[in-house]
Amino acid sequence: MNMHTARAAFGVDTLKTILGISVLAIGWDDAIALLARLIAERRFTKVSFLNAHNANIAYSDPAFAEALDDFLILPDGVGVDLAAKLLYGAPFPDNLNGTDFVPAFLQASTRPLTVGLLGATRANAEAASARLSALAVQHKFIVIHDGFFSATEEQAIVDRLETLRPDVLLVAMGVPRQELWIARHIDARHCTLPIAVGALLDFLSGTVPRAPLWMRRLRLEWLFRLWIEPGRLWRRYVVGNPIFLLRVMRQKLSHRPAPAGETP
């Protein structure tokens, strides 16, 4: 299922377009049920998350934007919520950020699954696998490879995936590499649900700390991450967030109602 079939399945009202990217506007429980159903029906579906940073990259990278058009996109963070309020008058039903949503989805899935982990450092991937095994004991977690492989190693990784064919494949290579890698190398022969998860394995390993719960509830996790890694993240947040909101305002101002008698 991509966003085109999602449009048919859920209706136009359940999709919000942010800077050209269609994002599924459904609640937490409905999203968990949807992914569980896709796995049960073995419907190959690429999954990613849209936040302000990803949206900015897609805005200036046509190859990335084109790749995302074939993913099921879930909303991640306060930036896209603000965009939804500006453009549609209401935020997304829930913040389905991958760091919280993916572990919750795996915990909620009672059917035993095979879950592949691909990305991060080997040590972090192994630690994340151990953490997930403790959180969701019903599933089998297998580290496929770290994220630091060469082009000559890709075929062996793809071949291993085809042999194993996990139900879920967590790909943690950073944006846009992870989505582009899935788009170019992964299809129904390799898994059912490839999910681009960014820094999830680093968070699960404990190497990168999460913001305190009170900051997450106030939607200020981005500020905590900026404080922890200012050198790497200042451009993403301090420069990127205002640019994102400016682009959203341009989208809003460029939208004109269709003339009477015409379908928008």
N, C-alpha and C positions, 0 to 999 in steps of 0.2 A: 504494500500500500504506500503510495506517495501522496503528496498534497493534492494532486488532481483527483485521485480516487477518494481521498478523504473528503474533498469538497462534495462529491456525489453521495458519500456515505453519511456525512454529518450535516450537510446543508451549508450554504454560504455563510449563514449567521454564526457558525462555530469557527470561522476563520477570520483572523484579523491580519491585514497586510501591513507590515512595518518595513518601510524603505524597499518595497518590492518583494519581501520575503513573507510567505503565507505561514502564519503561526496558528496552531490549533488552540482554541479557547475552550478548554473543558476543565472540569474540576479534578482534584487529586485522585479521588476514588475511581472516577470514570477513566482517567488516564491509565491507572493500574489495571483496571478491567480490560481496557482496550489492548494493552500490550500482552496481557495474559491470553486474550482471545487470538491475537495474531500468532502467538507461539503455538497454541493448541491447534490452530488451523494450518500451521506451517506456511504462513503467508509471509514471504520474504519482504522485510520492511527495514529501510535504513532510517535511523533515528538520530536526531541532533537537537540542540537547544539554541534558542536565539537570545542573546543579550546585546547590550549596547556595543560592546567590543566586536562581536561577530558581525553585527549589522554594519558597522563602519568598514570592516574588511570587505564584506560582500558588496558594499556600495562602490568600492574602487577596484574590485577584483572580479571581472566578469566570469572567469572560470569557476571561482568559488560560488558566486551567485547561481550560476547554472547548475552546479553540483547540488546545491541546497534545494533546488526546485524539485529534486527527486527524493528528498528526505521528508519524513514526518517530523515537523518542527514543533517543539514544546517551548513555552515561555520561561525565561530564566532572568530573574532579577528585577530591581526597581526601575531600571531604565526603560525596559519594554513596557512595564506597567504604566509609567508616565506617558509613554508614546501612545498606548492604547486609550488612555484618558483623553489625551489631546485630540486624537484622530477619531475615536468612536464614542467618547463620552463616558466610558467605563473601563476599569482595569481588567486584566485577565482574571478568571475565577480563582486561580491559585498560582503561586510561584512554584513552578515545577523544575527548579534548578537541579541539575544532575547530581550534585554532591549529596543532596538529601533524598531526591526522588528515586534514584537508581537503587541504593541500598534498601529503601522502603519497599520498592517494587519487588525486589528479590526476597525480602522477608515475607511479603504478603502472598507470594506465589507458592501455593501448597504442593503443586505438581513438581516432582523432582526434575531439575534441569541440569544440563551441562553448560557451564559458563566459562568461556575462554577469556583470558586477560592478555592484552597485547599493548605494550607501551610502558612508559616510565623507565626507571632503572630496574635492573633485575632484582636488586634488593628491595626496592619499594614495591614492585609487582608481587614478589613473594610475600612480603609483609601484608599487603592489601588482600592477597588471596587468603592468608591465615585469618585476617580480620573478618572477611566476608564469610568464611567457613564457620566462624563462631556466631555471626549474626544470623545466618541462614543455613542451618545444619542439613536441611533437606536437599541441598544442591551440591554438585561436584564442581569445584573451581580448579581450573588448569591454567597455569602460566604458559602462554604460547611462546612469547619472546619479549625481550625488552624493546624499547622504542628506538634504540640506537643501532639500527641495522643498515647495511649498505644495499645498493640496488641489486648486487649479485646475490644477496641473501633472500631477496623478496620471494623468489619462486619457491624456495624450500618452505618458507612460512605459509605461503598460499597452499602448497601441496599438503602441509600438515593440517591446515584448516579443513581442506576437502576430505581428508581421511577421518578427522575427528568429527566434523560438522556439529559444533556446539549449538545449542538452542539460542544462546545469547553470546555475543562477542563484544566485550568492552574494549574500545580502542582509545588509548590515552596518549596522543601524540601532540596535542596542542592544535590551535586553530591557525591556518586552515588545513594544515597537513593531514590531520586525522580524517576529515571529511573527504578531502581529495583522494586520499589513499583508499578509503572505503569505496568511493565512486569508481575508481580505476581498477580495483583488484578483487572486490568482494561481490558475489552474487549468490543466488539461491543454492549453489553447490557447496558453499562454504559455511553457512550458518542460516538461521532464520531471522535473528534480530541483531544486526550490528549497531551498536550505540556509541556515538562519539562522546566521550566523557571528560575530556580536558584533563584537569589536575586531580580527578577523583582518586586515582591510585596513590598519588602523593599524600592526599588528605587522609585516606584510609590507613596508610602506613604509619601515620603520625609524624612524618618528616616535616610536613607543612602544617602548622597549627590552624585550627578553625577559630573564627571569632567566637567570643562568649555568646551564650544563648540570647542574652538581652540585646546584644548588638544585632544578632540575626533577626530577632523579632521586630526590631526597629528598622530593618532593611538597611543596615549600615555595615554589612560584612565587607563591602568594597573598601570602606574607610579603614577597617582593620587590616585588610590585605595590603593596602597602600602603606600603612604604618610599618608592617612587617617587611615588605619588599619595595621600598620607595624607588630604588634605582631602576628596577625592572618594570614597575607598574605605574610610575607617575604619568608617563605619556598616555597610557591606556585610560586612566581615570581623570586626571586633571585637564588634559587636552581633549581626550576622546569623548568624554561624556557631554561637554558643551557642544562639540561638533555634532554628535549624534542628535541632540535635542534641536539644534539648528536645522539639521536635515529633515527631522520630523516636522518642524514648523513649515519648512518649504513644501513638504508633501501635503500638509493640511491646506496651505494657501493655494497650491496648484490644483487642488481638487475643486472642480466646478460641477454643480448639479446639471444633469442632462436637461435640455430643453423640453418643454411640455410635449407629451406624446411620444417621447423617445425613451427607449430602455437604457438605463445607465450602464 
